[in-house]
């Protein structure tokens, strides 16, 4: 064997190794999966709370304003009426005692009668009463997608509902991220 033939075999061998080494990554990239199977899709929602004011008109009954808080009119009228009634009883000092006792009793009764009348004197008015209530609603945030790639499961959040498969590039699932 001459030297040129040996050189040719060596160079040819090196060329085969170089071509083979370059072919392995190409082969691996050709045999890698291009899609992942979608196993499950779950909607992800967010609860939105919106406060609002709710008002209604209500009939309210209150005690009427009192003009005579010490009930002087009732006491005076009762005292006069009791004194007159007491003066009709008996004679002499008995009459004077009966008049005083009648006036005192009449004043007490007149005061209580006026108090009773004042407590029953009411005024009805309409009042607007408001309270804050919360309305709730659901907002779709995205989708949690469970996928299977090369025998392993993973989860990715997406902004739109996927089909049966997801695209894969360089061994990674390509997914549109969920809208914020």
C-alpha positions in Angstrom: 0.0 0.0 0.0 1.4 3.3 -0.9 1.3 6.5 1.1 -1.3 8.2 -1.1 -3.7 5.3 -0.6 -3.1 5.4 3.2 -3.7 9.2 3.1 -6.9 8.6 1.2 -8.2 5.9 3.6 -7.4 8.2 6.6 -9.0 11.2 5.0 -12.0 9.1 4.0 -12.3 7.7 7.5 -12.2 11.2 9.0 -14.8 12.4 6.5 -17.1 9.5 7.5 -16.7 10.3 11.2 -17.4 14.0 10.6 -20.5 13.3 8.5 -21.7 10.7 11.0 -21.2 13.2 13.9 -23.2 15.8 12.1 -25.9 13.3 11.2 -26.6 12.3 14.8 -28.0 15.7 15.9 -30.0 15.9 12.7 -31.3 12.4 13.3 -32.2 13.3 16.9 -34.0 16.5 15.9 -35.9 14.5 13.2 -37.0 11.9 15.8 -38.0 14.4 18.5 -41.8 14.8 18.9 -43.3 17.9 17.3 -46.5 17.8 19.3 -47.6 17.0 22.8 -51.0 15.4 23.5 -53.5 17.4 25.5 -54.7 15.3 28.5 -57.0 17.8 30.2 -58.2 21.4 30.0 -59.5 23.3 33.1 -61.0 26.8 32.9 -59.4 29.2 35.3 -61.8 31.9 36.6 -61.5 34.9 38.9 -64.4 36.2 41.1 -65.1 39.9 40.6 -66.9 41.7 43.5 -68.6 44.9 42.5 -70.1 46.9 45.4 -73.2 49.0 44.8 -75.6 51.0 46.9 -79.2 49.8 47.3 -81.7 52.2 48.8 -85.4 52.1 49.8 -87.9 54.4 51.4 -89.1 53.2 54.8 -92.1 54.5 56.9 -90.8 55.5 60.3 -93.0 56.3 63.3 -91.5 58.5 66.0 -92.8 60.2 69.1 -94.1 63.7 68.3 -92.1 66.6 69.6 -93.3 67.5 73.1 -94.3 71.2 73.7 -94.7 70.9 77.5 -91.9 68.6 78.7 -92.7 69.1 82.4 -96.5 68.5 81.8 -97.4 71.8 83.6 -100.7 72.1 81.8 -101.9 68.6 82.8 -100.7 69.2 86.4 -102.4 72.6 86.6 -105.7 71.5 85.1 -105.7 68.3 87.2 -104.9 70.3 90.4 -107.7 72.8 89.7 -110.2 70.1 88.9 -109.2 68.0 92.0 -109.4 71.1 94.2 -112.9 72.0 93.0 -114.0 68.4 93.5 -112.4 68.3 97.0 -114.1 71.6 98.0 -117.5 70.0 97.5 -116.8 67.5 100.2 -117.3 68.1 103.9 -117.3 71.4 105.7 -115.0 73.6 107.8 -111.4 72.4 108.2 -112.4 69.1 106.6 -113.4 71.0 103.5 -110.0 72.7 103.4 -108.2 69.4 103.8 -110.4 67.8 101.1 -109.7 70.7 98.8 -105.9 70.4 99.3 -106.0 66.6 99.0 -108.2 66.9 95.9 -105.8 69.5 94.4 -102.7 67.3 95.1 -104.4 64.1 93.8 -105.8 65.9 90.7 -102.4 67.4 89.9 -100.8 64.0 90.1 -103.5 62.4 87.9 -103.4 65.3 85.4 -99.7 65.0 85.1 -99.9 61.2 84.4 -102.8 61.7 81.9 -100.8 64.3 80.0 -97.7 62.0 80.0 -99.8 59.1 78.6 -101.2 61.3 75.9 -97.7 62.7 75.0 -96.3 59.1 74.7 -99.1 58.0 72.3 -98.7 61.2 70.1 -96.7 60.0 67.2 -95.6 61.3 63.8 -95.0 59.1 60.7 -92.4 60.1 58.1 -90.5 58.5 55.2 -86.8 58.0 55.5 -84.5 56.8 52.8 -82.3 54.0 54.0 -79.3 52.7 52.0 -76.9 49.9 52.4 -74.0 48.5 50.3 -74.5 45.2 48.6 -71.9 43.2 46.6 -72.6 41.8 43.2 -70.3 38.9 42.2 -69.4 37.7 38.7 -66.9 35.3 37.2 -64.2 36.3 34.7 -62.4 33.8 32.6 -58.6 34.2 33.2 -57.3 31.4 31.0 -57.0 27.6 30.8 -54.7 25.2 32.7 -53.8 22.6 30.1 -52.3 19.3 31.2 -50.3 17.7 28.4 -48.2 14.5 27.9 -44.8 14.7 26.2 -42.5 11.7 25.9 -44.3 9.9 28.7 -44.2 12.8 31.1 -47.1 15.1 32.1 -46.9 18.8 32.5 -49.2 21.8 33.0 -49.2 25.1 31.2 -51.6 28.1 31.4 -52.9 29.4 28.1 -55.1 32.3 27.1 -57.2 30.3 24.7 -58.6 26.8 24.7 -56.2 24.4 22.9 -57.0 21.6 20.5 -56.0 18.0 20.9 -52.3 18.7 20.7 -49.8 21.5 21.5 -46.8 22.3 19.3 -43.3 21.3 20.6 -40.0 23.0 19.6 -36.6 21.8 21.0 -38.3 19.5 23.4 -40.4 22.3 24.9 -44.2 22.9 24.6 -45.0 26.2 22.8 -48.0 27.8 24.5 -49.6 31.2 24.3 -49.4 32.6 27.9 -52.6 33.5 29.6 -53.7 37.1 29.2 -53.3 39.2 32.4 
